[in-house]
């Protein structure tokens, strides 16, 4: 057994090194995947906030136009009647 260890120690060391590197890389990939998911969540939230702001601005603009249209209509009705 000792003769086999002395004969194959470079291969054994390489296999152990590959296993250690694999475990480290797998954990790094897991952390990066979590970071990417967080970035996607933040981007989605940012898009929702921007769309909400656009929707509020559009609603305010529509409300103003509707009020001015009704005002014009009422002025015309009372002017003609």
mmCIF file as gemmi writes it, N, C-alpha and C atoms, coordinates in Angstrom:
data_model
loop_
_atom_site.group_PDB
_atom_site.id
_atom_site.type_symbol
_atom_site.label_atom_id
_atom_site.label_alt_id
_atom_site.label_comp_id
_atom_site.label_asym_id
_atom_site.label_entity_id
_atom_site.label_seq_id
_atom_site.pdbx_PDB_ins_code
_atom_site.Cartn_x
_atom_site.Cartn_y
_atom_site.Cartn_z
_atom_site.occupancy
_atom_site.B_iso_or_equiv
_atom_site.pdbx_formal_charge
_atom_site.auth_seq_id
_atom_site.auth_asym_id
_atom_site.pdbx_PDB_model_num
ATOM 1 N N . UNK Axp A 1 ? 0.831 -1.192 0 1 0 ? 1 A 1
ATOM 2 C CA . UNK Axp A 1 ? 0 0 0 1 0 ? 1 A 1
ATOM 3 C C . UNK Axp A 1 ? 0.876 1.257 0 1 0 ? 1 A 1
ATOM 4 N N . UNK Axp A 2 ? 1.927 1.261 0.819 1 0 ? 2 A 1
ATOM 5 C CA . UNK Axp A 2 ? 2.824 2.409 0.886 1 0 ? 2 A 1
ATOM 6 C C . UNK Axp A 2 ? 3.55 2.605 -0.435 1 0 ? 2 A 1
ATOM 7 N N . UNK Axp A 3 ? 3.856 1.506 -1.104 1 0 ? 3 A 1
ATOM 8 C CA . UNK Axp A 3 ? 4.53 1.61 -2.404 1 0 ? 3 A 1
ATOM 9 C C . UNK Axp A 3 ? 3.611 2.255 -3.438 1 0 ? 3 A 1
ATOM 10 N N . UNK Axp A 4 ? 2.325 1.923 -3.384 1 0 ? 4 A 1
ATOM 11 C CA . UNK Axp A 4 ? 1.365 2.504 -4.325 1 0 ? 4 A 1
ATOM 12 C C . UNK Axp A 4 ? 1.193 4.006 -4.071 1 0 ? 4 A 1
ATOM 13 N N . UNK Axp A 5 ? 1.151 4.397 -2.786 1 0 ? 5 A 1
ATOM 14 C CA . UNK Axp A 5 ? 1.031 5.82 -2.457 1 0 ? 5 A 1
ATOM 15 C C . UNK Axp A 5 ? 2.237 6.601 -2.942 1 0 ? 5 A 1
ATOM 16 N N . UNK Axp A 6 ? 3.419 6.033 -2.762 1 0 ? 6 A 1
ATOM 17 C CA . UNK Axp A 6 ? 4.621 6.739 -3.217 1 0 ? 6 A 1
ATOM 18 C C . UNK Axp A 6 ? 4.698 6.767 -4.739 1 0 ? 6 A 1
ATOM 19 N N . UNK Axp A 7 ? 4.138 5.76 -5.389 1 0 ? 7 A 1
ATOM 20 C CA . UNK Axp A 7 ? 4.19 5.706 -6.85 1 0 ? 7 A 1
ATOM 21 C C . UNK Axp A 7 ? 3.169 6.655 -7.484 1 0 ? 7 A 1
ATOM 22 N N . UNK Axp A 8 ? 2.024 6.793 -6.838 1 0 ? 8 A 1
ATOM 23 C CA . UNK Axp A 8 ? 0.925 7.574 -7.433 1 0 ? 8 A 1
ATOM 24 C C . UNK Axp A 8 ? 0.626 8.879 -6.702 1 0 ? 8 A 1
ATOM 25 N N . UNK Axp A 9 ? 1.541 9.367 -5.882 1 0 ? 9 A 1
ATOM 26 C CA . UNK Axp A 9 ? 1.238 10.572 -5.102 1 0 ? 9 A 1
ATOM 27 C C . UNK Axp A 9 ? 0.958 11.79 -5.978 1 0 ? 9 A 1
ATOM 28 N N . UNK Axp A 10 ? 1.575 11.977 -7.127 1 0 ? 10 A 1
ATOM 29 C CA . UNK Axp A 10 ? 1.22 13.151 -7.945 1 0 ? 10 A 1
ATOM 30 C C . UNK Axp A 10 ? -0.219 13.083 -8.469 1 0 ? 10 A 1
ATOM 31 N N . UNK Axp A 11 ? -0.649 11.887 -8.887 1 0 ? 11 A 1
ATOM 32 C CA . UNK Axp A 11 ? -2.008 11.736 -9.384 1 0 ? 11 A 1
ATOM 33 C C . UNK Axp A 11 ? -3.027 11.932 -8.257 1 0 ? 11 A 1
ATOM 34 N N . UNK Axp A 12 ? -2.728 11.387 -7.088 1 0 ? 12 A 1
ATOM 35 C CA . UNK Axp A 12 ? -3.628 11.545 -5.941 1 0 ? 12 A 1
ATOM 36 C C . UNK Axp A 12 ? -3.728 13.015 -5.55 1 0 ? 12 A 1
ATOM 37 N N . UNK Axp A 13 ? -2.607 13.689 -5.515 1 0 ? 13 A 1
ATOM 38 C CA . UNK Axp A 13 ? -2.587 15.113 -5.183 1 0 ? 13 A 1
ATOM 39 C C . UNK Axp A 13 ? -3.368 15.925 -6.217 1 0 ? 13 A 1
ATOM 40 N N . UNK Axp A 14 ? -3.23 15.575 -7.49 1 0 ? 14 A 1
ATOM 41 C CA . UNK Axp A 14 ? -3.96 16.271 -8.552 1 0 ? 14 A 1
ATOM 42 C C . UNK Axp A 14 ? -5.458 16.049 -8.416 1 0 ? 14 A 1
ATOM 43 N N . UNK Axp A 15 ? -5.881 14.833 -8.11 1 0 ? 15 A 1
ATOM 44 C CA . UNK Axp A 15 ? -7.306 14.527 -7.941 1 0 ? 15 A 1
ATOM 45 C C . UNK Axp A 15 ? -7.876 15.306 -6.755 1 0 ? 15 A 1
ATOM 46 N N . UNK Axp A 16 ? -7.137 15.332 -5.648 1 0 ? 16 A 1
ATOM 47 C CA . UNK Axp A 16 ? -7.596 16.093 -4.478 1 0 ? 16 A 1
ATOM 48 C C . UNK Axp A 16 ? -7.673 17.584 -4.821 1 0 ? 16 A 1
ATOM 49 N N . UNK Axp A 17 ? -6.697 18.083 -5.544 1 0 ? 17 A 1
ATOM 50 C CA . UNK Axp A 17 ? -6.709 19.492 -5.949 1 0 ? 17 A 1
ATOM 51 C C . UNK Axp A 17 ? -7.892 19.812 -6.844 1 0 ? 17 A 1
ATOM 52 N N . UNK Axp A 18 ? -8.203 18.92 -7.774 1 0 ? 18 A 1
ATOM 53 C CA . UNK Axp A 18 ? -9.349 19.127 -8.666 1 0 ? 18 A 1
ATOM 54 C C . UNK Axp A 18 ? -10.642 19.13 -7.866 1 0 ? 18 A 1
ATOM 55 N N . UNK Axp A 19 ? -10.759 18.244 -6.9 1 0 ? 19 A 1
ATOM 56 C CA . UNK Axp A 19 ? -11.969 18.198 -6.069 1 0 ? 19 A 1
ATOM 57 C C . UNK Axp A 19 ? -12.116 19.491 -5.271 1 0 ? 19 A 1
ATOM 58 N N . UNK Axp A 20 ? -11.031 19.977 -4.697 1 0 ? 20 A 1
ATOM 59 C CA . UNK Axp A 20 ? -11.081 21.228 -3.928 1 0 ? 20 A 1
ATOM 60 C C . UNK Axp A 20 ? -11.474 22.394 -4.839 1 0 ? 20 A 1
ATOM 61 N N . UNK Axp A 21 ? -10.867 22.463 -6.027 1 0 ? 21 A 1
ATOM 62 C CA . UNK Axp A 21 ? -11.208 23.54 -6.962 1 0 ? 21 A 1
ATOM 63 C C . UNK Axp A 21 ? -12.669 23.447 -7.399 1 0 ? 21 A 1
ATOM 64 N N . UNK Axp A 22 ? -13.168 22.239 -7.625 1 0 ? 22 A 1
ATOM 65 C CA . UNK Axp A 22 ? -14.554 22.053 -8.027 1 0 ? 22 A 1
ATOM 66 C C . UNK Axp A 22 ? -15.502 22.57 -6.952 1 0 ? 22 A 1
ATOM 67 N N . UNK Axp A 23 ? -15.228 22.241 -5.694 1 0 ? 23 A 1
ATOM 68 C CA . UNK Axp A 23 ? -16.087 22.694 -4.592 1 0 ? 23 A 1
ATOM 69 C C . UNK Axp A 23 ? -16.056 24.22 -4.488 1 0 ? 23 A 1
ATOM 70 N N . UNK Axp A 24 ? -14.876 24.822 -4.603 1 0 ? 24 A 1
ATOM 71 C CA . UNK Axp A 24 ? -14.77 26.284 -4.54 1 0 ? 24 A 1
ATOM 72 C C . UNK Axp A 24 ? -15.514 26.942 -5.696 1 0 ? 24 A 1
ATOM 73 N N . UNK Axp A 25 ? -15.343 26.414 -6.891 1 0 ? 25 A 1
ATOM 74 C CA . UNK Axp A 25 ? -16.022 26.979 -8.053 1 0 ? 25 A 1
ATOM 75 C C . UNK Axp A 25 ? -17.533 26.845 -7.947 1 0 ? 25 A 1
ATOM 76 N N . UNK Axp A 26 ? -17.982 25.71 -7.442 1 0 ? 26 A 1
ATOM 77 C CA . UNK Axp A 26 ? -19.424 25.506 -7.288 1 0 ? 26 A 1
ATOM 78 C C . UNK Axp A 26 ? -20.003 26.509 -6.301 1 0 ? 26 A 1
ATOM 79 N N . UNK Axp A 27 ? -19.314 26.774 -5.21 1 0 ? 27 A 1
ATOM 80 C CA . UNK Axp A 27 ? -19.818 27.743 -4.241 1 0 ? 27 A 1
ATOM 81 C C . UNK Axp A 27 ? -19.769 29.156 -4.817 1 0 ? 27 A 1
ATOM 82 N N . UNK Axp A 28 ? -18.736 29.478 -5.599 1 0 ? 28 A 1
ATOM 83 C CA . UNK Axp A 28 ? -18.642 30.804 -6.229 1 0 ? 28 A 1
ATOM 84 C C . UNK Axp A 28 ? -19.76 30.995 -7.245 1 0 ? 28 A 1
ATOM 85 N N . UNK Axp A 29 ? -20.05 29.96 -8.018 1 0 ? 29 A 1
ATOM 86 C CA . UNK Axp A 29 ? -21.137 30.05 -8.991 1 0 ? 29 A 1
ATOM 87 C C . UNK Axp A 29 ? -22.473 30.236 -8.284 1 0 ? 29 A 1
ATOM 88 N N . UNK Axp A 30 ? -22.667 29.552 -7.181 1 0 ? 30 A 1
ATOM 89 C CA . UNK Axp A 30 ? -23.907 29.721 -6.404 1 0 ? 30 A 1
ATOM 90 C C . UNK Axp A 30 ? -24.062 31.151 -5.902 1 0 ? 30 A 1
ATOM 91 N N . UNK Axp A 31 ? -22.986 31.746 -5.404 1 0 ? 31 A 1
ATOM 92 C CA . UNK Axp A 31 ? -23.033 33.125 -4.93 1 0 ? 31 A 1
ATOM 93 C C . UNK Axp A 31 ? -23.311 34.086 -6.082 1 0 ? 31 A 1
ATOM 94 N N . UNK Axp A 32 ? -22.666 33.861 -7.215 1 0 ? 32 A 1
ATOM 95 C CA . UNK Axp A 32 ? -22.901 34.722 -8.375 1 0 ? 32 A 1
ATOM 96 C C . UNK Axp A 32 ? -24.329 34.598 -8.884 1 0 ? 32 A 1
ATOM 97 N N . UNK Axp A 33 ? -24.867 33.404 -8.835 1 0 ? 33 A 1
ATOM 98 C CA . UNK Axp A 33 ? -26.25 33.205 -9.267 1 0 ? 33 A 1
ATOM 99 C C . UNK Axp A 33 ? -27.21 33.976 -8.361 1 0 ? 33 A 1
ATOM 100 N N . UNK Axp A 34 ? -26.933 33.975 -7.056 1 0 ? 34 A 1
ATOM 101 C CA . UNK Axp A 34 ? -27.754 34.756 -6.124 1 0 ? 34 A 1
ATOM 102 C C . UNK Axp A 34 ? -27.642 36.239 -6.426 1 0 ? 34 A 1
ATOM 103 N N . UNK Axp A 35 ? -26.436 36.7 -6.733 1 0 ? 35 A 1
ATOM 104 C CA . UNK Axp A 35 ? -26.233 38.112 -7.065 1 0 ? 35 A 1
ATOM 105 C C . UNK Axp A 35 ? -27.006 38.491 -8.328 1 0 ? 35 A 1
ATOM 106 N N . UNK Axp A 36 ? -26.977 37.633 -9.329 1 0 ? 36 A 1
ATOM 107 C CA . UNK Axp A 36 ? -27.703 37.91 -10.568 1 0 ? 36 A 1
ATOM 108 C C . UNK Axp A 36 ? -29.203 37.955 -10.303 1 0 ? 36 A 1
ATOM 109 N N . UNK Axp A 37 ? -29.702 37.039 -9.479 1 0 ? 37 A 1
ATOM 110 C CA . UNK Axp A 37 ? -31.122 37.057 -9.13 1 0 ? 37 A 1
ATOM 111 C C . UNK Axp A 37 ? -31.493 38.351 -8.415 1 0 ? 37 A 1
ATOM 112 N N . UNK Axp A 38 ? -30.635 38.81 -7.5 1 0 ? 38 A 1
ATOM 113 C CA . UNK Axp A 38 ? -30.886 40.083 -6.811 1 0 ? 38 A 1
ATOM 114 C C . UNK Axp A 38 ? -30.907 41.248 -7.788 1 0 ? 38 A 1
ATOM 115 N N . UNK Axp A 39 ? -29.993 41.24 -8.753 1 0 ? 39 A 1
ATOM 116 C CA . UNK Axp A 39 ? -29.951 42.319 -9.751 1 0 ? 39 A 1
ATOM 117 C C . UNK Axp A 39 ? -31.235 42.305 -10.584 1 0 ? 39 A 1
ATOM 118 N N . UNK Axp A 40 ? -31.684 41.118 -10.969 1 0 ? 40 A 1
ATOM 119 C CA . UNK Axp A 40 ? -32.922 41.031 -11.742 1 0 ? 40 A 1
ATOM 120 C C . UNK Axp A 40 ? -34.111 41.542 -10.929 1 0 ? 40 A 1
ATOM 121 N N . UNK Axp A 41 ? -34.142 41.21 -9.649 1 0 ? 41 A 1
ATOM 122 C CA . UNK Axp A 41 ? -35.237 41.695 -8.795 1 0 ? 41 A 1
ATOM 123 C C . UNK Axp A 41 ? -35.2 43.213 -8.702 1 0 ? 41 A 1
ATOM 124 N N . UNK Axp A 42 ? -34.005 43.783 -8.54 1 0 ? 42 A 1
ATOM 125 C CA . UNK Axp A 42 ? -33.885 45.245 -8.451 1 0 ? 42 A 1
ATOM 126 C C . UNK Axp A 42 ? -34.278 45.903 -9.767 1 0 ? 42 A 1
ATOM 127 N N . UNK Axp A 43 ? -33.86 45.304 -10.887 1 0 ? 43 A 1
ATOM 128 C CA . UNK Axp A 43 ? -34.226 45.855 -12.195 1 0 ? 43 A 1
ATOM 129 C C . UNK Axp A 43 ? -35.732 45.814 -12.394 1 0 ? 43 A 1
ATOM 130 N N . UNK Axp A 44 ? -36.354 44.713 -11.993 1 0 ? 44 A 1
ATOM 131 C CA . UNK Axp A 44 ? -37.799 44.596 -12.111 1 0 ? 44 A 1
ATOM 132 C C . UNK Axp A 44 ? -38.487 45.643 -11.242 1 0 ? 44 A 1
ATOM 133 N N . UNK Axp A 45 ? -38.005 45.834 -10.024 1 0 ? 45 A 1
ATOM 134 C CA . UNK Axp A 45 ? -38.591 46.829 -9.133 1 0 ? 45 A 1
ATOM 135 C C . UNK Axp A 45 ? -38.416 48.23 -9.718 1 0 ? 45 A 1
ATOM 136 N N . UNK Axp A 46 ? -37.243 48.501 -10.275 1 0 ? 46 A 1
ATOM 137 C CA . UNK Axp A 46 ? -36.979 49.809 -10.882 1 0 ? 46 A 1
ATOM 138 C C . UNK Axp A 46 ? -37.92 50.043 -12.058 1 0 ? 46 A 1
ATOM 139 N N . UNK Axp A 47 ? -38.128 49.033 -12.867 1 0 ? 47 A 1
ATOM 140 C CA . UNK Axp A 47 ? -39.043 49.171 -13.998 1 0 ? 47 A 1
ATOM 141 C C . UNK Axp A 47 ? -40.468 49.425 -13.515 1 0 ? 47 A 1
ATOM 142 N N . UNK Axp A 48 ? -40.875 48.747 -12.46 1 0 ? 48 A 1
ATOM 143 C CA . UNK Axp A 48 ? -42.215 48.948 -11.917 1 0 ? 48 A 1
ATOM 144 C C . UNK Axp A 48 ? -42.371 50.38 -11.407 1 0 ? 48 A 1
ATOM 145 N N . UNK Axp A 49 ? -41.366 50.881 -10.724 1 0 ? 49 A 1
ATOM 146 C CA . UNK Axp A 49 ? -41.429 52.244 -10.201 1 0 ? 49 A 1
ATOM 147 C C . UNK Axp A 49 ? -41.502 53.25 -11.348 1 0 ? 49 A 1
ATOM 148 N N . UNK Axp A 50 ? -40.69 53.057 -12.388 1 0 ? 50 A 1
ATOM 149 C CA . UNK Axp A 50 ? -40.721 53.958 -13.542 1 0 ? 50 A 1
ATOM 150 C C . UNK Axp A 50 ? -42.076 53.905 -14.237 1 0 ? 50 A 1
ATOM 151 N N . UNK Axp A 51 ? -42.609 52.706 -14.434 1 0 ? 51 A 1
ATOM 152 C CA . UNK Axp A 51 ? -43.91 52.576 -15.08 1 0 ? 51 A 1
ATOM 153 C C . UNK Axp A 51 ? -45.009 53.206 -14.237 1 0 ? 51 A 1
ATOM 154 N N . UNK Axp A 52 ? -44.896 53.067 -12.929 1 0 ? 52 A 1
ATOM 155 C CA . UNK Axp A 52 ? -45.887 53.681 -12.041 1 0 ? 52 A 1
ATOM 156 C C . UNK Axp A 52 ? -45.832 55.202 -12.164 1 0 ? 52 A 1
ATOM 157 N N . UNK Axp A 53 ? -44.642 55.765 -12.226 1 0 ? 53 A 1
ATOM 158 C CA . UNK Axp A 53 ? -44.485 57.206 -12.382 1 0 ? 53 A 1
ATOM 159 C C . UNK Axp A 53 ? -45.057 57.661 -13.726 1 0 ? 53 A 1
ATOM 160 N N . UNK Axp A 54 ? -44.778 56.902 -14.784 1 0 ? 54 A 1
ATOM 161 C CA . UNK Axp A 54 ? -45.327 57.234 -16.099 1 0 ? 54 A 1
ATOM 162 C C . UNK Axp A 54 ? -46.854 57.162 -16.091 1 0 ? 54 A 1
ATOM 163 N N . UNK Axp A 55 ? -47.387 56.143 -15.435 1 0 ? 55 A 1
ATOM 164 C CA . UNK Axp A 55 ? -48.834 55.987 -15.355 1 0 ? 55 A 1
ATOM 165 C C . UNK Axp A 55 ? -49.467 57.134 -14.571 1 0 ? 55 A 1
ATOM 166 N N . UNK Axp A 56 ? -48.849 57.539 -13.479 1 0 ? 56 A 1
ATOM 167 C CA . UNK Axp A 56 ? -49.366 58.671 -12.7 1 0 ? 56 A 1
ATOM 168 C C . UNK Axp A 56 ? -49.338 59.961 -13.507 1 0 ? 56 A 1
ATOM 169 N N . UNK Axp A 57 ? -48.255 60.179 -14.265 1 0 ? 57 A 1
ATOM 170 C CA . UNK Axp A 57 ? -48.16 61.377 -15.099 1 0 ? 57 A 1
ATOM 171 C C . UNK Axp A 57 ? -49.222 61.354 -16.196 1 0 ? 57 A 1
ATOM 172 N N . UNK Axp A 58 ? -49.432 60.201 -16.803 1 0 ? 58 A 1
ATOM 173 C CA . UNK Axp A 58 ? -50.454 60.074 -17.831 1 0 ? 58 A 1
ATOM 174 C C . UNK Axp A 58 ? -51.843 60.307 -17.256 1 0 ? 58 A 1
ATOM 175 N N . UNK Axp A 59 ? -52.09 59.792 -16.067 1 0 ? 59 A 1
ATOM 176 C CA . UNK Axp A 59 ? -53.387 59.978 -15.42 1 0 ? 59 A 1
ATOM 177 C C . UNK Axp A 59 ? -53.616 61.455 -15.107 1 0 ? 59 A 1
ATOM 178 N N . UNK Axp A 60 ? -52.6 62.132 -14.598 1 0 ? 60 A 1
ATOM 179 C CA . UNK Axp A 60 ? -52.732 63.556 -14.293 1 0 ? 60 A 1
ATOM 180 C C . UNK Axp A 60 ? -52.999 64.344 -15.573 1 0 ? 60 A 1
ATOM 181 N N . UNK Axp A 61 ? -52.302 64.024 -16.64 1 0 ? 61 A 1
ATOM 182 C CA . UNK Axp A 61 ? -52.507 64.703 -17.917 1 0 ? 61 A 1
ATOM 183 C C . UNK Axp A 61 ? -53.917 64.445 -18.444 1 0 ? 61 A 1
ATOM 184 N N . UNK Axp A 62 ? -54.382 63.224 -18.339 1 0 ? 62 A 1
ATOM 185 C CA . UNK Axp A 62 ? -55.724 62.874 -18.798 1 0 ? 62 A 1
ATOM 186 C C . UNK Axp A 62 ? -56.775 63.578 -17.958 1 0 ? 62 A 1
ATOM 187 N N . UNK Axp A 63 ? -56.567 63.647 -16.651 1 0 ? 63 A 1
ATOM 188 C CA . UNK Axp A 63 ? -57.508 64.339 -15.774 1 0 ? 63 A 1
ATOM 189 C C . UNK Axp A 63 ? -57.611 65.815 -16.144 1 0 ? 63 A 1
ATOM 190 N N . UNK Axp A 64 ? -56.48 66.451 -16.414 1 0 ? 64 A 1
ATOM 191 C CA . UNK Axp A 64 ? -56.485 67.862 -16.793 1 0 ? 64 A 1
ATOM 192 C C . UNK Axp A 64 ? -57.21 68.071 -18.113 1 0 ? 64 A 1
ATOM 193 N N . UNK Axp A 65 ? -56.963 67.206 -19.072 1 0 ? 65 A 1
ATOM 194 C CA . UNK Axp A 65 ? -57.628 67.317 -20.371 1 0 ? 65 A 1
ATOM 195 C C . UNK Axp A 65 ? -59.12 67.086 -20.235 1 0 ? 65 A 1
ATOM 196 N N . UNK Axp A 66 ? -59.512 66.122 -19.409 1 0 ? 66 A 1
ATOM 197 C CA . UNK Axp A 66 ? -60.931 65.842 -19.205 1 0 ? 66 A 1
ATOM 198 C C . UNK Axp A 66 ? -61.618 67.032 -18.546 1 0 ? 66 A 1
ATOM 199 N N . UNK Axp A 67 ? -60.981 67.615 -17.544 1 0 ? 67 A 1
ATOM 200 C CA . UNK Axp A 67 ? -61.563 68.787 -16.875 1 0 ? 67 A 1
ATOM 201 C C . UNK Axp A 67 ? -61.719 69.954 -17.844 1 0 ? 67 A 1
ATOM 202 N N . UNK Axp A 68 ? -60.707 70.203 -18.661 1 0 ? 68 A 1
ATOM 203 C CA . UNK Axp A 68 ? -60.8 71.314 -19.6 1 0 ? 68 A 1
ATOM 204 C C . UNK Axp A 68 ? -61.858 71.036 -20.662 1 0 ? 68 A 1
ATOM 205 N N . UNK Axp A 69 ? -62.003 69.775 -21.075 1 0 ? 69 A 1
ATOM 206 C CA . UNK Axp A 69 ? -63.026 69.424 -22.051 1 0 ? 69 A 1
ATOM 207 C C . UNK Axp A 69 ? -64.421 69.631 -21.464 1 0 ? 69 A 1
ATOM 208 N N . UNK Axp A 70 ? -64.66 69.193 -20.233 1 0 ? 70 A 1
ATOM 209 C CA . UNK Axp A 70 ? -65.958 69.396 -19.596 1 0 ? 70 A 1
ATOM 210 C C . UNK Axp A 70 ? -66.226 70.87 -19.343 1 0 ? 70 A 1
ATOM 211 N N . UNK Axp A 71 ? -65.177 71.587 -19 1 0 ? 71 A 1
ATOM 212 C CA . UNK Axp A 71 ? -65.331 73.022 -18.799 1 0 ? 71 A 1
ATOM 213 C C . UNK Axp A 71 ? -65.745 73.693 -20.102 1 0 ? 71 A 1
ATOM 214 N N . UNK Axp A 72 ? -65.113 73.356 -21.187 1 0 ? 72 A 1
ATOM 215 C CA . UNK Axp A 72 ? -65.456 73.891 -22.493 1 0 ? 72 A 1
ATOM 216 C C . UNK Axp A 72 ? -66.875 73.506 -22.882 1 0 ? 72 A 1
ATOM 217 N N . UNK Axp A 73 ? -67.243 72.266 -22.629 1 0 ? 73 A 1
ATOM 218 C CA . UNK Axp A 73 ? -68.597 71.78 -22.945 1 0 ? 73 A 1
ATOM 219 C C . UNK Axp A 73 ? -69.633 72.539 -22.136 1 0 ? 73 A 1
ATOM 220 N N . UNK Axp A 74 ? -69.388 72.676 -20.836 1 0 ? 74 A 1
ATOM 221 C CA . UNK Axp A 74 ? -70.333 73.387 -19.982 1 0 ? 74 A 1
ATOM 222 C C . UNK Axp A 74 ? -70.438 74.864 -20.38 1 0 ? 74 A 1
ATOM 223 N N . UNK Axp A 75 ? -69.342 75.469 -20.742 1 0 ? 75 A 1
ATOM 224 C CA . UNK Axp A 75 ? -69.356 76.857 -21.179 1 0 ? 75 A 1
ATOM 225 C C . UNK Axp A 75 ? -70.17 76.987 -22.45 1 0 ? 75 A 1
ATOM 226 N N . UNK Axp A 76 ? -70.016 76.096 -23.355 1 0 ? 76 A 1
ATOM 227 C CA . UNK Axp A 76 ? -70.763 76.135 -24.617 1 0 ? 76 A 1
ATOM 228 C C . UNK Axp A 76 ? -72.247 75.882 -24.389 1 0 ? 76 A 1
ATOM 229 N N . UNK Axp A 77 ? -72.607 74.957 -23.508 1 0 ? 77 A 1
ATOM 230 C CA . UNK Axp A 77 ? -74.022 74.654 -23.237 1 0 ? 77 A 1
ATOM 231 C C . UNK Axp A 77 ? -74.699 75.875 -22.602 1 0 ? 77 A 1
ATOM 232 N N . UNK Axp A 78 ? -74.023 76.429 -21.599 1 0 ? 78 A 1
ATOM 233 C CA . UNK Axp A 78 ? -74.641 77.555 -20.909 1 0 ? 78 A 1
ATOM 234 C C . UNK Axp A 78 ? -74.648 78.817 -21.776 1 0 ? 78 A 1
ATOM 235 N N . UNK Axp A 79 ? -73.712 78.925 -22.683 1 0 ? 79 A 1
ATOM 236 C CA . UNK Axp A 79 ? -73.649 80.061 -23.58 1 0 ? 79 A 1
ATOM 237 C C . UNK Axp A 79 ? -74.77 79.976 -24.617 1 0 ? 79 A 1
ATOM 238 N N . UNK Axp A 80 ? -75.006 78.771 -25.144 1 0 ? 80 A 1
ATOM 239 C CA . UNK Axp A 80 ? -76.045 78.569 -26.169 1 0 ? 80 A 1
ATOM 240 C C . UNK Axp A 80 ? -77.435 78.532 -25.544 1 0 ? 80 A 1
ATOM 241 N N . UNK Axp A 81 ? -77.566 78.021 -24.354 1 0 ? 81 A 1
ATOM 242 C CA . UNK Axp A 81 ? -78.872 77.815 -23.73 1 0 ? 81 A 1
ATOM 243 C C . UNK Axp A 81 ? -79.314 78.973 -22.977 1 0 ? 81 A 1
